[in-house]
């Protein structure tokens, strides 16, 4: 069982928006703005999409945005495109012993 | 255009030691942390360890007794050793770059393509 909780799957049609949640505790998401999001298309390595809750690395489209409220972080993808279909993982710094914890992953299907 | 490439055996016998190396190309290892993350088939990601270019380390407590991470900046490489492996250690192993916290929080910004390691006799 993963330390951060994500929904197993979400879906949306092209052009729509989807939001993926990531729920942790006061030892990780709730206390630190060190939440990251990764995109992993099938058979490929994870790619950093969001760091420090809401910052995008260079080259990541502004359709991807992140936010946080309490113990829950969220990734929103607007203007959904077929190429966005992938697994998405959140991670957070944690004070509970291990450096970072990951969510179990969410499979995004573009209908 | 920093790139990372994992190398090592794809098959390891049970109770033996898994050894992997990550080669960093296109940039210096200086000023960065370097980490290992693994992903069992069909499952999520698990952080294993990281090392600073100067040699300080941190390990996942669940693996700490079996893991050693090391760095050789003269070769632009860092390595992972996981002892006494079992089938539960079968996974894709990724190496990744970890910028200083003040730069990107705790995000791994560049990843290798990953290498599948199967533990089986």
Interface residues (C-beta under 8 A of the other chain):
Chain A: X2 X32 X33 X34 X35 X36 X38 X44 X45 X46 X47 X48 X51 X52 X55 X57 X89 X91 X92 X93 X97 X98 X99 X100 X101 X102 X103 X104 X105
Chain B: X44 X45 X46 X47 X50 X58 X60 X61 X62 X94 X101 X104 X105 X106 X107 X108 X109 X110 X111 X112 X113 X114
